[in-house]
Amino acid sequence: MSQYQRLLLIIDPTLRQYPAQHAMALARASGASLHILALVPAIKGLWMLEERDRLQLREDCLRPHHDWLNEQTAPLHGRGITVTTQLAWAEDMEKDIIDYVTDMQPDLLIKQIRHESAFKRAIFTPLDWQLLRHCQVPVYLVGSSRHVLPRKVVAAVEVTDTTPADNTLNERIIQQASSLALQCDAELHLLYACTISAAYLADYDGLTLAELTKALGRDLKKAFLALADQFGVPSDRRHFIEGHPIAVLNEFSHDHQMDVIVMGKVQSRGLGKLLGSTTEHILYQAPCSILAV
């Protein structure tokens, strides 16, 4: 049985572009239903108008988007997939999406990556980051993938921590990636970007720095291989690479022509909340889509 029964595609019709082909391809491959929710950002200051004028202006603003949505989605019907659409006015984009996810409980939220400048990210938290931090279901952010249906999927895991919660997240990442690859008849790869820092080296007493680095590297690789064995990942699709995670993932995706990176999404706090996580920053660098678990 497919892990996907209900897919939710979020679009902003004011942008006049959306990843319908990716969502349709996944719905067809998994047999899931697809609901397309088009959210139109509310006009600032509309509350100052009289109620009748406010409602009329809102209706006038929504009408062209409604016509466009019907025109765009008409070809999607009659293809053996259940497709429904909805157009709504969004006073608070993040809250409205989260509320809708809570009510609908889809198996996957799909949205196109919206690239924001570093300057804008420093002032405002991008919507994509907000969804990664607060959405209760896996978030599939569609980037410049070469194929509408993935052909190569890589699960990016973290094996430096050994607590049950971290192991559970690794398992969820691999399970999501494995299921996606199986449904799409894609290759499944497993990757760990190994960064050995002073924080980890402090656990090893009585050794030189070189010996510490080598010892920890062996331990991490052993844990990584054990994880790969657990899920039956072929030896030629296991990638233990030293380097910073963002740089490693970016280069690996380019060199191996990955279509989707499956990663864990974390609750950022303190300075990390301001700067963003690895998953959040890779959105603007990787040449593919991101599935955050």
N, C-alpha and C positions, 0 to 999 in steps of 0.2 A: 504493500500500500504506500502511495506517495506521501511524503511528509507535508506536502502542500495541498490544502483543500480550498483555501480562500486567499487570493492575492489582492492587495490593495495598492493601486497606483495613484500617487499624488502628483498633480500637475498644477502649474500656474499658467492659466490660459493667456495672461497678458504677455508672456514670453513667446507665444506662438510656436513652441517646440516641446516635444515630450517623447520619452522612450517607449512608445506604444509597441513597436516591433519586438523589443526585448521582453516586455511583459507578456505579450501574446505568445511568443515562442516558448516562454517558460510555462505559461498556462497550458499550452497545447502538449508540451512534453510531460507535464505532471498530471494533467487532467483536472486542474484546479479551475474554479470560477475566478473571474477577474472583475473587480469593481474599480472604476476610474472616478476619482474624486477631484474635481477642478475647483480650486479655491482662488477667488479673486480678492486681492488685498484691498481692505477698506480704504476709502478716501479720507485723509486726515481732515479733521475739523467739520465733518459731516454732522456731528451732534449739535452744532450751532443752528442748524436749519429747523424750521417747523417740521413736525412729524410727517405731514402729508407731502411736503416738498422733499424731505429726506427719503421717504419711501419711493417717490417718483424718480428721483435722481438715481437711486440704487437700481431700480428696475431698468432705467435707461442705460446704465453702465453694464448691467448683466446681459442685456439682450444680444449684443453682437458676439459676446463670448459664448452664449448659449447656441447661437447659430453656427459658430465656428466649431464648437465641440461636437454638435450633431453631424456636421460635414466631415470632420476628421474620424469619427468613430463609426460612421455608417458602414464602411468597408469591413469592419471587424466582426459584424454580425453574420450569422449563417455559416460559420466555419467550424461548427461542432464544439464551440466553447461558449459557456455562459458569460456574457459581457453585459454589465450594467454601468450606467453613468449617473453622475450627480454634479450639479453646479451650485456652489454656495459662496456666500459673502464671508470673508474671514476678517474678523476684528483683531484677532491675535493668532497669527499663523501657527506658531508652535503649539499653543494651547488647543486650538481647534483640531489640529492633526492628532495630538495625543488623546484628546477626548474621543475623537472618532475611532482611533485604534482601540481604546478601552471598550467602547460600545460594540464594535464589529468583531474584535478579536481575530484579526487575520493571521495567517501563518507567516506572512512576509509583507513588509512595507517596501514598496519600490518607488524610487524617486531619482530624477536625474541630478547629477552633481552640478551645483552652481558655484562656479569659481569666484572667489572674493579676493580682493587685493589684500596684501599684508597690512596696509594702512587701515583698511576698513575692518579687518579682523582684530586689529589692536584696539579698536573703539567699540565695535559691536560683535557679539558672538554670532557667527553665521548660523542660519537655520539648520544646515546639515549637521553642524556640531551639536546643536541643541537636541536634535533627534537622536544622535548617537548617545548622548548622555542620558536622555530621559525616556526614550521609547521602550516599551516593555517587550516588543517582539523584534526579531532579527530585521535589520535594515539593509536593503540592497540598493546601494547608490551607484547608478549606472554612469560610467565614464565613456571614454573613447575606445570601447572594445572593438576588436576586429570582426567579431561575429555576434549576431543577435542572440544565438544560443551558444553558451560557452563550449569551447573545445579543450581548453586547458584551465584547470582550477588548482590553486595552491593554498594549502592551509598553513598559516603562519602561527606557530605556537611559541610558548614561553616556558622554558624548562628550568629556569634558575631557582624557582621556588617550588617547594615540595609539599605545601599544605594541601589538605583535601579540596579546598575551594579552588586553588590554582589547577590541580589535576582535573577537577570537574570541568573547568572552563576549557582546558585543552581538549578534553573528550568531546565537549559540545562543539567546539570549532571543527574538529576532525569529522564528527558525525554529520554536521551541516555540509561540509565540503564534500564528504564521501557521497552523501545522498544527492547533492546537486550534480556531481560528476556522473553518478549512476543514471540519474534521470535524463541527463543531456548527452550520455554516451561520450563523456569527456575524460581526459587524463587527470588523475589526481596526484598532486605532488605535495610533499611535506617539507617545510622549511623552518629552520631556526637561525636567527641572526644572533651570533654569540658576541656579546660585549662583556669583557672581563674588567671589572672596576675595582678600585681599592676597597670598596665596601665588602665585596665578596672575598678578596684576598685576606681580609682581617681574620677570617675563620681558620686560616692555616698558620700554625705556629712553627718556628724553628726551621723555616725553609727560606732560600733566597727568592728574590722577586721572580726570576726566570723559572725556578722550580715551582713556585706558587702558581704562576700562570699556566704552566704545563699541566700541573696536577688538577687544577680546577677545570681546564679545558677537557681533560680526559673524563672527569666526572660528568660534565655537562653533555658531552657527546654520548656517553654511556646511557644517560637518562633519555636523550633524544632518540637513540636507536631502540631503546626499550619501548618507547612510545610508538615508534614506527612499526616495530614487531607486533605490538598489541593490536594494531589496526591493519596489519597485512599490507603495508605500503611497499611496493617493489623497491629493491635496492637502488636502481637507477633513477628513482624519483624521490630520494631522500637527500636533502640539501642542508648540510651543516656548514654555515658560512660565517667567518669572523668579520665583524664590522658593525657600525651603527645601524639599527633596524631600518630607519627610513632610507638610508643610502643603499643598504643591501636589498631591500624589497623593490626599490625603484630600479636598480640595475638588473636584478634578477628578472623582473617583469618584462623589461625591455629585451634582454638577451634571449629569454625563453618564450617570448610572445604569449604571456599569460592573458587570459580573458577576465579572470576573477581572482581576487585575493580574499580569502576568508580569514577574518581576524576577530579578536575579542574586543569588546568595547568596555571601557572602565569608567567608573564614577570619579571624575577629576575633582581634586580638592586643593585649596590653597593656591600656591604658585602654579601647580599643574593645571588648575582650572583656567587660569589666565593664559597660559602658554599653549594649552591644548595637548592631547595625547598623541602617541605615535599614529594611531588609527585616524585621528582627525587631520594630522598634517599630511599623511600619505595621500589623502584625497586630492591634493593639489599637485602631486608629483607623479604618481603611478599612471602608466599609460593604459589603464584598464578600469574595470569596475571593482567596487569594494562591497563585500557582504560582511556586515558587522554583527557578531553574535553576543 
